[in-house]
Amino acid sequence: MALKKSELYSSLWSSCDEVRGGMDPIQYKDYVLVLLLIKYVSDKYAGMPYAPITIPPGASFKDMVALKGKPDIGDQINKKIIGPLANANKLSDMPDFNDPGKLGSGKEMVERLTNLIAIFENKSLDFSKNRTDGDDILGDAYEYLMRHFATESGKSKGQFYTPAEVSRVIAQIIGIHDAETTSATTVYDPTCGSGSLLLKVGDEAGTRVTLYGQEKDAATSTLARMNMILHNNPTALIEQGNTLSVPKFFGSANSLA
């Protein structure tokens, strides 16, 4: 059964926006996108041996659903879901689901997280049984949501992600498809966002190449790391930090990459 992506993502955004209330969209996006990832990897890989991403026992989306309505839901999500998932896949900078400054305290936090989890229980979001007419439902959903978060925050969409159309054009312009490449060939994006451009360039190469990226936003850099794993680039190295003030990658003679 093919997913009608436009309808699915529109419904997803409407639901997320309704639950957000007065929360800053820049902060809210971190929680929404991480939940989307957890839902996606749980549906696709939970219980699967040799999967590209590890879902520890008790840390799937199903286990998160079981926490709905609990008075300590935020703390439990951190300890039972986010922590184990991050440790098993060497991820860092995951959002704090027990932050009263962002999510409210007491009943407000419980209701907000419970309602947010409920959004992703939508049967149309069963990634284990559904497929799309494209090959990157996670990337498409991410791009759709980021476009709307950017609009809501009044910021340029370019500050959040590189649109897929732009990524494809750049990947073709640099000519890597016709170049002689090996695993020693490196591709570096100093402002990689969710890794869309890196992945598109990697796809254009005739052989598997080595991907490097740096991203200032902590939550987005985590998303990029997971994106690399999900797209069969587990050796890609994504660092978090401001490339201008604290560059993480250097070339020969300690020069900037």
N, C-alpha and C positions, 0 to 999 in steps of 0.2 A: 504493500500500500504506500503510495507516494505521498509525502507530506506537501501540503500547499503552503510553501514557505512564507509567502507574503501575508496570508491570513494568520498563520501561526505566530509569526514575529509581531504582527500588529496586536494580536491578543495578548501576547506576552508583555509587550511594552505597556499596554493599557492597564493591565493588572499590576505591574510593578509600580507604575506611576501613581496608581490609586493608593497602594499600600505605603508608598514613600511619605506621604503627608508633607510636612514642612522640612524634611531632611534635605540637606544640600545634595544635589544630584551628583556632584563630584565624589562625595563620600559614599553615597548609596550605591553607585555603580560597582564599587569594589565587592560589596556583598552579593549583588545580583549576579555578577559575572562569575564569582567563585561558586555560587550555588549552581549556576548553569553548568560549570565544569564538573562539579561533583555528580550532578544528575547524569551528565553525558557519560563520564567514565564508569559510573556505577552500572548504567544500563548496558554499556558495551563490553566491559571487562571484568565485572565482579565475578569471582569464582573461576575465571578463565586462567589456566596455566600458561606461563610464558607470555603474558600480556605485556604491552609496551608501558603500562603504568600499573602500579601495585595498589590494590584496594585492600587494606588490612581488614581482618575479621572485625565486625562491629563498627566499621567506619564507612559504610556505604550510604547512599541516599536513603535507602529503606530504614536504616538505623537512625538517620536524622529525623525522619518522619515520626519515629517512635518517641521523639523528644518534644513534640508539639504540646503546648499547654503546660509544660512543667515549669514550676517557679524559678528553677535554675537553668533554664534552657540555654542561655548564652554560655554559661560556664561549661555545661555538658557538651555543647557543640565544640567548643575549643578543645576539651580534654579527650572526647571520644571520637570526634570526626576530623577536625582540622589538624590537630597535633599528630595523630598517627599517620594520616595521609601525607602530611608534609615530611615527616621523618622517613617514611618508607620510600619517598621519591626525591629526597634531598631538596625539598623546596623550602623557601624562606619568605619572610615578609607577607605572610597571609594575614588578612584582616582579622581584627579582634571581634568576635561575636558576643563578647561580654563587656562592650564599651558603652557605659551609660551616657557618655558625652555625645555619642553619635546615635545610639539606638534608643535612648531613654532608659529609665530605671523602673524596676518593679513591674507592674501590670503592663505598662506601655511597651517595655522591651519584650515581654512574653507575647503580647498580641502581635507586635510588629514582626517578630521572627516566625511565629506560628503562621501568620498570614502569608509571609514571604515563602515559606516552605510549601504551603498549600498551593501556591501558584504553579510550582514545578511538579505537582502531582497530576497535572492535566494529562489525560490519556494520550493526547496528541503529541506529547513530549516523550513518548516511549521510544527511545533511540535504539533499543534492542530489536524492535520489530519493524520499525518504519525506515524508509530510505527516502532520499530526495533526488531530484533530477540533477543536482550538482554533487560534487564530491567533498564538500567542506561545509557541512551543516553547522558545525561549531563556529567556524570562522564567519559564516554568513550571519549567524545569530549575533555573534559578537559585534560585527560591523553595524548591523541594524540597531542594536541597543546603543552602541557608542555614538552613532549619528544623532540619536534622540537625546542622549545625555548631553552631548555637546550643544544641541539647540536649546535645551532647557537651561543650561548653565550660562548661555550667552557667549560661549567661547567658540573659536574656530575649530571645526572638526579635525583639521590638520594637527591640532595639538594633541589629539587622542590616538589617531590611527591613520595609516595610509590606505585610502580606498583601494579596493581590489583592482579596479580598472587601471589606476595609476601604477600599482605594483606590477601588473602584467606588462604595461608599456615600458617601464624602467628595466624590467628583467630582459626584455627583448632588445632595448636600445644598447645596453652595455655589451651585447654580443657574446654572452657566455655560451650560448647554444652552439656556436660554430667554433668556439675556442677548444684547444686541447687541454682537458682538465683531468686531474687525478684526485685521490683522497687528500693529497697534500695541498691542493688548491684551496685558498681561503677566501671567504666572503665575509665582509664586516660591515655592520650597520651601527653607527654611533648613536643613533636615536631610534632604536628598533621597535618601540611600541610593543604590540602583541606578537611581533615576528612575521607579519604578513609578507613584507617585502623580502625578507631573508628566505622564506619558504618558496616564494615565487621564483626567485633567482636560483635556488637550489633545484627546483623542478625543471628550469630551463637548461641546466647544465647537462652535458652528455653523460657524465659519470657522477657518482656521489662526491660532493665537495664538503669541506669543513666550514661550519657556520659559526660566526661570532657576533654578539650584539651587546649593546649597553643601553639601559633605559633608566631614566631618572625616577619615574613613578614606581614605588615599591610593589604595589598590587599588580600593575601592568607587567612588570618584569617577571613576576611569578607566573602570570598568565602566559607570557612568552615561553617560559621554560616548559610549562605543561603543553603548550602548543607544539613545541619541538618534539616532545616525547610522543604525542598523539599522531604526529605526522612522520613517525619513523626516523627521527633525527635525534636519537637519545644522546649522542656525543656533542651536540651543539652546546656552546658555552655562552650563557647569558648572564651578564653582571648588572647589578643595580647601582646606580649612582649618576651624578651629573658629569657628563662626558667633558664639558668645558673646564670645570674646576677640579674634578677628580677622575681623570681618565684611567680606565682599568687595563687597557690593552696597549702594548708597546711593540714596535718592530725592532729591527737590528739596531745596534748601538744605542739602545734605550730610547729610540725616537718614537714618537707617537705613531700608532698604527694607521 
